[in-house]
């Protein structure tokens, strides 16, 4: 949604980052991004066994859930028609009691109708992750609520997730289980391990990744399955970042420490463990014989945890809460925790200060504006998903028509949400890039990306016209529209 504060638009330039949407495949591409998210809704707990809450008032948690749908379409150069090429659905869990953000990437899908052989899927995911890792300093209050960011993925090959009947498209390539697992491992490590990404490395005092393929007893077997070599210098550095296994103590009760997300493959197994004393170790043994892993199938789980460093500007700020130490990391290596007072480890959690609810209300408002796009109720969001699932993508003609249908539906939601809201279209020109120059895309200046801000997406327009109104930012939000 449009920002009413121009000063905020000058901070956090999402596309002025390596490996963001400007760094896509070679050639000229015209993309349009649609973002739909729910308002923050209260959630009691992420685990079935509700953890103790800081402060004397333990009745209500300060955990809030948001769903986010990101869809990208691309224009065919030959006929100016537009078609969805990729989509992502994400669940976010903002926990103000533990100062953490849990991200569960639920669905990633493509239609197979990109005008070229590749899509901006990798770039979209990387841009999303780096938005939270790099731009948490947009607002000091928001930063104070983001001392820990956790990313969770369950990877399982499936012919379609978001685009109905796209599995019937013969040009759509569905990765095998080993290819998909290797793809996710590469995507998730991108913001942490590449030399050109300094700001994320400087901001995170502790970062660690886990990958686990139920049924595979050792890291050697798992790496062999996805053909993940560890011989070179780059691979050795990756090996230091990744740990085979899971970020939960083996002997802890599963329902106490393993989060249960919406639309999560672990959910039914956690429900089974609800009335039992099933340990974490036994839980993963049980999952390995489940439906997702039967009949020769292989799926995998990935976790990333990044502890953001303290902002010195917060030292004297009146924040009425004390960061709670993440228990998963306490059991790992407490000496590497970021600037945490060790006395807090044994402190009676019930004596911690109460979070000022007026402060939480202000933070919630900031968060709902942060990602941008159209913000709707959970009910309207489900209806919008239903409209997307009702479309068909089995042929190029059907896909173009379905894209147009859903975009019209989105525009109607947009009119109701905020008549001043804008849809953003931008062109990426990498037509001069050769194979040998592909690595230099990391240094492509943002001016090579011409952002088009329009009231609505318009067909048959010349996106490279010098008379176009252009901006170089997506503001401090991921998709927020800003007038220049």
C-alpha positions as CSV (number, residue, x, y, z in Angstrom):
1,X,0.0,0.0,0.0
2,X,1.2,3.5,-0.7
3,X,3.4,5.1,1.9
4,X,2.3,8.4,3.4
5,X,5.8,9.0,4.8
6,X,8.3,9.7,2.1
7,X,11.3,9.5,4.5
8,X,10.7,5.8,5.0
9,X,10.8,5.2,1.3
10,X,14.4,6.3,1.2
11,X,15.5,3.4,3.4
12,X,15.7,-0.2,2.6
13,X,16.0,-0.6,-1.1
14,X,15.0,-4.2,-1.7
15,X,16.0,-4.4,-5.4
16,X,19.4,-2.8,-4.7
17,X,20.7,-6.1,-3.4
18,X,22.7,-8.8,-5.0
19,X,20.6,-11.8,-5.9
20,X,17.4,-9.9,-5.8
21,X,14.7,-9.7,-8.6
22,X,16.9,-7.5,-10.8
23,X,19.4,-10.3,-11.1
24,X,17.5,-12.7,-13.2
25,X,18.1,-14.7,-16.3
26,X,19.8,-13.2,-19.4
27,X,17.6,-11.1,-21.7
28,X,14.9,-8.5,-21.3
29,X,12.1,-9.3,-18.9
30,X,9.0,-7.3,-17.9
31,X,7.6,-8.5,-14.5
32,X,4.6,-7.5,-12.4
33,X,4.5,-8.4,-8.7
34,X,1.3,-9.0,-6.8
35,X,1.4,-9.2,-3.0
36,X,-1.6,-10.3,-0.9
37,X,-1.3,-10.7,2.9
38,X,-3.6,-11.2,5.9
39,X,-3.8,-8.9,8.9
40,X,-1.9,-10.1,11.9
41,X,-4.1,-12.5,13.9
42,X,-3.4,-13.7,17.4
43,X,-2.2,-17.3,17.9
44,X,-1.8,-19.0,21.2
45,X,1.4,-21.0,20.6
46,X,3.5,-22.6,17.8
47,X,3.9,-25.8,19.9
48,X,1.1,-28.1,21.1
49,X,2.6,-27.8,24.6
50,X,2.3,-24.1,25.3
51,X,5.6,-22.7,26.7
52,X,5.6,-20.4,29.8
53,X,5.0,-16.8,29.0
54,X,7.3,-14.0,30.3
55,X,5.7,-11.7,32.9
56,X,3.1,-12.2,35.6
57,X,0.2,-12.2,33.1
58,X,0.6,-15.6,31.5
59,X,-2.9,-15.9,30.0
60,X,-2.3,-14.4,26.6
61,X,0.7,-14.8,24.3
62,X,2.0,-12.0,22.1
63,X,2.3,-14.3,19.0
64,X,0.8,-13.2,15.8
65,X,0.4,-15.0,12.4
66,X,0.3,-13.6,8.9
67,X,-0.2,-15.3,5.5
68,X,1.5,-13.9,2.5
69,X,1.0,-14.7,-1.2
70,X,3.5,-13.4,-3.8
71,X,2.7,-13.9,-7.5
72,X,4.9,-12.8,-10.4
73,X,3.8,-12.6,-14.0
74,X,5.9,-11.9,-17.1
75,X,5.0,-10.3,-20.4
76,X,5.5,-12.2,-23.6
77,X,7.7,-10.0,-25.9
78,X,5.9,-11.3,-29.0
79,X,2.3,-10.4,-28.1
80,X,2.4,-8.3,-24.9
81,X,0.3,-10.9,-23.1
82,X,1.1,-11.6,-19.5
83,X,1.2,-14.9,-17.7
84,X,1.9,-16.0,-14.2
85,X,5.4,-17.6,-14.0
86,X,6.0,-18.2,-10.3
87,X,4.2,-18.0,-7.0
88,X,5.1,-18.4,-3.3
89,X,2.9,-18.8,-0.2
90,X,4.4,-18.0,3.2
91,X,3.3,-18.1,6.8
92,X,4.9,-15.6,9.2
93,X,4.8,-15.9,13.0
94,X,5.9,-12.7,14.8
95,X,6.5,-13.5,18.5
96,X,6.9,-10.4,20.7
97,X,7.6,-12.5,23.8
98,X,10.7,-14.1,22.4
99,X,11.7,-11.4,20.0
100,X,11.6,-13.9,17.1
101,X,10.2,-14.2,13.7
102,X,9.4,-17.7,12.4
103,X,9.0,-18.0,8.7
104,X,7.4,-21.1,7.1
105,X,7.7,-21.2,3.3
106,X,4.6,-23.3,2.6
107,X,4.3,-23.5,-1.2
108,X,6.5,-22.6,-4.2
109,X,5.2,-23.3,-7.7
110,X,5.7,-22.3,-11.3
111,X,3.4,-22.6,-14.4
112,X,6.1,-23.5,-16.9
113,X,5.0,-20.7,-19.2
114,X,7.9,-18.3,-18.8
115,X,8.9,-16.7,-22.2
116,X,12.4,-18.1,-21.5
117,X,13.5,-21.4,-19.9
118,X,14.0,-19.9,-16.4
119,X,11.9,-18.0,-13.9
120,X,12.7,-15.5,-11.2
121,X,11.7,-18.0,-8.5
122,X,15.2,-18.2,-6.8
123,X,15.5,-14.4,-6.9
124,X,12.1,-13.9,-5.4
125,X,12.8,-16.2,-2.5
126,X,16.3,-14.7,-1.9
127,X,14.9,-11.1,-2.0
128,X,12.2,-12.1,0.5
129,X,14.7,-13.6,3.0
130,X,17.2,-10.7,2.6
131,X,14.4,-8.2,3.2
132,X,14.0,-9.5,6.8
133,X,17.7,-10.1,7.3
134,X,19.0,-6.8,6.0
135,X,16.1,-4.4,6.4
136,X,15.2,-5.0,10.1
137,X,16.8,-1.7,10.9
138,X,14.0,0.2,9.1
139,X,12.5,1.0,12.4
140,X,14.1,0.7,15.8
141,X,10.9,-0.6,17.3
142,X,10.7,-3.3,14.7
143,X,14.4,-4.2,15.2
144,X,13.8,-4.6,18.9
145,X,11.2,-7.3,18.0
146,X,13.5,-9.2,15.6
147,X,16.5,-10.5,17.5
148,X,16.0,-14.0,16.1
149,X,14.8,-15.0,12.6
150,X,14.0,-18.6,11.8
151,X,13.3,-20.0,8.4
152,X,11.5,-23.4,8.0
153,X,11.0,-25.4,4.9
154,X,9.5,-28.8,4.2
155,X,10.6,-29.8,0.7
156,X,8.7,-32.4,-1.3
157,X,8.4,-32.7,-5.1
158,X,4.9,-32.3,-6.4
159,X,3.7,-31.5,-9.9
160,X,1.6,-28.5,-8.8
161,X,0.9,-26.5,-5.7
162,X,-0.6,-23.1,-6.6
163,X,-1.4,-23.3,-10.3
164,X,-4.2,-25.7,-11.1
165,X,-3.6,-28.2,-14.0
166,X,-0.1,-26.7,-14.6
167,X,1.2,-30.3,-14.2
168,X,-0.4,-31.0,-17.6
169,X,1.9,-28.4,-19.2
170,X,4.6,-30.4,-21.1
171,X,7.1,-27.6,-20.8
172,X,6.9,-27.4,-17.0
173,X,9.8,-29.2,-15.4
174,X,9.2,-30.8,-12.0
175,X,12.4,-31.5,-10.1
176,X,13.1,-34.9,-8.8
177,X,13.3,-35.4,-5.0
178,X,17.1,-35.2,-5.0
179,X,17.2,-32.2,-7.3
180,X,14.6,-30.4,-5.2
181,X,16.4,-31.0,-1.9
182,X,19.7,-29.8,-3.4
183,X,17.9,-26.7,-4.9
184,X,16.4,-25.7,-1.5
185,X,19.7,-26.2,0.3
186,X,21.4,-23.8,-2.2
187,X,18.6,-21.2,-2.0
188,X,18.5,-21.1,1.8
189,X,22.3,-20.6,2.2
190,X,22.4,-17.9,-0.4
191,X,22.0,-14.9,1.9
192,X,24.6,-16.1,4.4
193,X,27.5,-17.6,2.5
194,X,28.2,-15.6,-0.6
195,X,31.1,-13.2,-0.5
196,X,29.1,-10.4,-2.2
197,X,26.6,-10.4,0.6
198,X,28.3,-8.5,3.4
199,X,25.5,-6.8,5.1
200,X,23.7,-10.0,6.2
201,X,27.0,-11.4,7.5
202,X,27.7,-8.3,9.5
203,X,24.2,-8.1,10.9
204,X,24.0,-11.7,12.1
205,X,26.2,-12.6,15.0
206,X,25.1,-16.2,14.9
207,X,23.8,-18.1,11.9
208,X,23.3,-21.8,11.4
209,X,21.4,-24.2,9.2
210,X,20.2,-27.7,9.6
211,X,19.0,-30.2,6.9
212,X,17.4,-33.5,7.7
213,X,16.1,-36.2,5.4
214,X,14.0,-38.7,7.5
215,X,15.1,-42.2,6.9
216,X,18.7,-41.2,6.1
217,X,20.8,-42.0,9.1
218,X,23.9,-39.9,8.3
219,X,25.1,-36.7,6.7
220,X,27.3,-38.7,4.3
221,X,24.3,-40.6,2.9
222,X,22.2,-37.5,2.7
223,X,24.9,-35.5,0.8
224,X,25.5,-38.4,-1.5
225,X,21.7,-38.6,-2.3
226,X,21.7,-34.9,-3.4
227,X,25.2,-35.1,-5.0
228,X,26.4,-32.4,-2.6
229,X,30.2,-32.4,-2.6
230,X,32.2,-30.9,0.2
231,X,35.7,-31.1,-1.3
232,X,36.3,-27.5,-2.5
233,X,36.9,-24.4,-0.4
234,X,33.3,-23.1,-1.0
235,X,31.9,-26.5,-0.1
236,X,33.9,-26.6,3.1
237,X,32.5,-23.2,4.1
238,X,29.0,-24.5,3.4
239,X,29.7,-27.5,5.5
240,X,30.6,-25.3,8.5
241,X,27.2,-23.5,8.1
242,X,25.1,-26.7,7.7
243,X,24.6,-29.4,10.3
244,X,22.9,-32.6,9.5
245,X,20.0,-33.2,11.9
246,X,17.5,-30.9,13.5
247,X,17.6,-28.0,15.9
248,X,15.8,-29.8,18.8
249,X,17.2,-31.9,21.6
250,X,16.7,-35.6,21.1
251,X,15.3,-36.4,24.5
252,X,12.9,-33.4,24.7
253,X,9.2,-34.0,24.3
254,X,8.3,-33.4,20.7
255,X,5.2,-31.4,21.4
256,X,7.2,-29.0,23.6
257,X,9.8,-27.9,21.1
258,X,8.7,-28.8,17.5
259,X,6.5,-26.0,16.0
260,X,3.3,-26.9,14.3
261,X,2.7,-24.6,11.3
262,X,-0.4,-24.3,9.1
263,X,-0.4,-26.6,6.1
264,X,2.6,-28.5,7.5
265,X,3.4,-32.1,6.8
266,X,4.4,-32.6,10.5
267,X,1.0,-31.6,11.8
268,X,-0.7,-34.9,11.9
269,X,2.3,-36.6,13.5
270,X,2.4,-33.9,16.1
271,X,-1.3,-34.4,16.7
272,X,-0.6,-38.1,17.2
273,X,2.1,-37.2,19.8
274,X,-0.2,-34.8,21.6
275,X,-1.2,-37.2,24.3
276,X,2.0,-39.1,24.5
277,X,5.5,-38.5,25.8
278,X,7.0,-39.1,22.3
279,X,10.6,-37.7,22.2
280,X,12.0,-35.7,19.4
281,X,14.2,-38.6,18.3
282,X,11.2,-41.0,18.3
283,X,9.2,-38.4,16.4
284,X,11.6,-38.2,13.5
285,X,11.8,-42.0,13.4
286,X,8.0,-42.1,13.2
287,X,7.9,-39.5,10.4
288,X,10.4,-41.5,8.3
289,X,7.9,-44.2,7.7
290,X,5.1,-41.7,6.9
291,X,3.2,-41.2,3.6
292,X,5.6,-38.5,2.3
293,X,8.5,-41.0,2.6
294,X,6.8,-44.2,1.5
295,X,7.1,-45.9,-1.9
296,X,10.6,-44.7,-2.6
297,X,9.8,-41.0,-2.1
298,X,12.1,-38.7,-0.3
299,X,11.4,-35.4,1.3
300,X,13.4,-33.2,3.6
301,X,13.3,-30.5,6.2
302,X,15.4,-27.4,6.4
303,X,15.9,-24.9,9.2
304,X,17.9,-21.6,9.3
305,X,18.4,-19.6,12.5
306,X,20.0,-16.2,12.4
307,X,20.5,-14.1,15.6
308,X,20.5,-10.4,14.7
309,X,23.0,-8.2,16.5
310,X,21.8,-5.6,18.9
311,X,21.4,-2.1,17.6
312,X,23.3,0.3,19.8
313,X,20.6,2.9,19.3
314,X,18.3,0.8,21.4
315,X,20.4,0.9,24.6
316,X,18.5,3.9,26.0
317,X,15.2,3.2,24.3
318,X,12.2,2.6,26.5
319,X,11.5,-1.0,25.6
320,X,9.5,-2.6,28.3
321,X,10.6,-6.2,27.7
322,X,13.7,-8.3,28.0
323,X,14.7,-10.6,25.1
324,X,14.1,-14.3,26.0
325,X,16.9,-16.7,25.1
326,X,16.0,-19.1,22.4
327,X,16.0,-22.5,24.0
328,X,17.1,-24.4,20.9
329,X,20.3,-22.3,20.8
330,X,20.8,-22.6,24.6
331,X,21.3,-26.4,24.1
332,X,23.7,-25.8,21.3
333,X,26.4,-23.3,22.2
334,X,25.5,-20.6,24.7
335,X,28.9,-18.9,24.4
336,X,28.0,-17.7,20.9
337,X,24.7,-16.1,21.8
338,X,24.6,-12.4,20.8
339,X,25.2,-10.1,23.8
340,X,22.9,-12.0,26.1
341,X,23.4,-11.6,29.8
342,X,24.3,-15.1,31.0
343,X,22.4,-14.5,34.2
344,X,19.2,-14.6,32.2
345,X,19.6,-18.3,31.5
346,X,18.7,-19.3,35.1
347,X,16.4,-16.4,35.8
348,X,12.9,-17.2,36.7
349,X,11.1,-16.4,33.5
350,X,8.0,-15.3,35.4
351,X,9.8,-12.3,36.8
352,X,10.5,-10.7,33.4
353,X,8.9,-7.4,32.7
354,X,5.5,-7.2,31.0
355,X,5.4,-6.1,27.4
356,X,3.5,-2.8,27.1
357,X,0.4,-3.7,25.0
358,X,0.3,-0.2,23.5
359,X,3.8,-0.8,22.2
360,X,2.7,-4.1,20.7
361,X,-0.3,-2.4,19.0
362,X,2.1,0.1,17.3
363,X,4.4,-2.7,16.2
364,X,1.5,-4.6,14.7
365,X,0.5,-1.6,12.7
366,X,4.1,-1.2,11.4
367,X,4.2,-4.9,10.5
368,X,1.0,-4.8,8.5
369,X,2.4,-2.0,6.4
370,X,5.8,-3.5,6.1
371,X,5.5,-6.0,3.3
372,X,2.9,-4.0,1.4
373,X,0.5,-5.1,-1.3
374,X,-3.1,-5.6,-0.4
375,X,-3.8,-6.4,3.2
376,X,-7.1,-8.3,3.8
377,X,-8.8,-10.4,6.5
378,X,-8.1,-14.1,6.7
379,X,-11.5,-14.9,5.3
380,X,-10.9,-12.7,2.2
381,X,-7.4,-14.2,1.8
382,X,-8.9,-17.7,1.6
383,X,-11.4,-16.5,-0.9
384,X,-8.6,-15.1,-3.0
385,X,-6.7,-18.3,-2.9
386,X,-9.8,-20.1,-3.9
387,X,-10.1,-17.8,-6.9
388,X,-6.5,-18.7,-7.9
389,X,-7.1,-22.4,-7.5
390,X,-10.2,-22.1,-9.7
391,X,-8.1,-21.0,-12.6
392,X,-6.5,-23.4,-15.1
393,X,-3.0,-23.4,-16.4
394,X,-2.9,-26.6,-18.6
395,X,-2.3,-24.6,-21.9
396,X,-0.7,-21.3,-22.7
397,X,-4.0,-19.8,-23.8
398,X,-5.7,-20.9,-20.6
399,X,-2.8,-19.7,-18.5
400,X,-2.9,-16.2,-20.1
401,X,-6.7,-16.0,-19.5
402,X,-6.4,-17.3,-16.0
403,X,-3.7,-14.8,-15.2
404,X,-5.9,-12.0,-16.5
405,X,-8.9,-13.2,-14.5
406,X,-7.1,-13.3,-11.2
407,X,-5.4,-10.0,-11.8
408,X,-8.8,-8.4,-12.3
409,X,-9.9,-10.0,-9.0
410,X,-6.8,-8.6,-7.3
411,X,-7.6,-5.1,-8.6
412,X,-11.1,-5.4,-7.1
413,X,-9.6,-6.2,-3.7
414,X,-7.2,-3.4,-4.2
415,X,-10.0,-0.9,-4.9
416,X,-11.7,-1.9,-1.6
417,X,-8.5,-1.9,0.4
418,X,-7.0,1.3,-0.7
419,X,-8.0,3.2,-3.9
420,X,-4.6,4.9,-3.9
421,X,-2.7,1.7,-3.9
422,X,-0.5,1.0,-6.9
423,X,0.6,-2.0,-8.9
424,X,4.2,-2.2,-9.8
425,X,5.7,-3.3,-13.1
426,X,9.4,-3.3,-13.8
427,X,11.8,-4.3,-16.6
428,X,15.1,-6.1,-16.2
429,X,17.5,-5.7,-19.1
430,X,20.3,-8.2,-19.0
431,X,20.5,-8.6,-22.8
432,X,24.2,-7.8,-22.9
433,X,25.2,-10.4,-20.3
434,X,27.2,-13.3,-21.6
435,X,27.7,-16.6,-19.8
436,X,31.2,-15.4,-18.6
437,X,29.7,-12.2,-17.3
438,X,26.8,-13.8,-15.4
439,X,28.6,-13.5,-12.1
440,X,29.0,-9.8,-12.6
441,X,25.2,-9.3,-12.3
442,X,25.8,-9.0,-8.6
443,X,27.2,-5.6,-9.2
444,X,24.6,-4.4,-11.7
445,X,23.6,-0.9,-10.7
446,X,20.0,-0.5,-9.7
447,X,19.5,2.0,-12.5
448,X,19.5,-0.9,-14.9
449,X,16.2,-1.8,-13.4
450,X,13.5,0.6,-14.5
451,X,10.6,0.5,-12.0
452,X,7.2,1.3,-13.5
453,X,4.7,2.7,-11.1
454,X,1.2,2.6,-12.5
455,X,-2.3,2.9,-11.1
456,X,-3.1,-0.3,-12.9
457,X,-1.1,-2.7,-15.1
458,X,-1.6,-1.5,-18.7
459,X,-1.1,-3.7,-21.8
460,X,0.9,-2.6,-24.9
461,X,2.9,0.0,-23.1
462,X,6.6,0.8,-23.9
463,X,8.3,0.1,-20.6
464,X,11.6,1.5,-21.8
465,X,10.2,4.9,-22.8
466,X,12.2,7.8,-21.4
467,X,8.9,9.6,-20.5
468,X,8.0,6.8,-18.0
469,X,7.9,7.7,-14.4
470,X,10.6,5.5,-12.7
471,X,11.8,4.8,-9.3
472,X,14.6,2.8,-7.9
473,X,13.1,1.6,-4.7
474,X,10.4,-0.7,-3.3
475,X,10.6,1.5,-0.2
476,X,11.3,-0.2,3.2
477,X,8.7,-2.8,2.3
478,X,9.0,-5.8,0.1
479,X,6.3,-4.8,-2.4
480,X,5.1,-1.4,-1.1
481,X,4.2,1.1,-3.8
482,X,5.7,4.6,-3.5
483,X,5.1,7.6,-5.7
484,X,8.1,9.7,-6.8
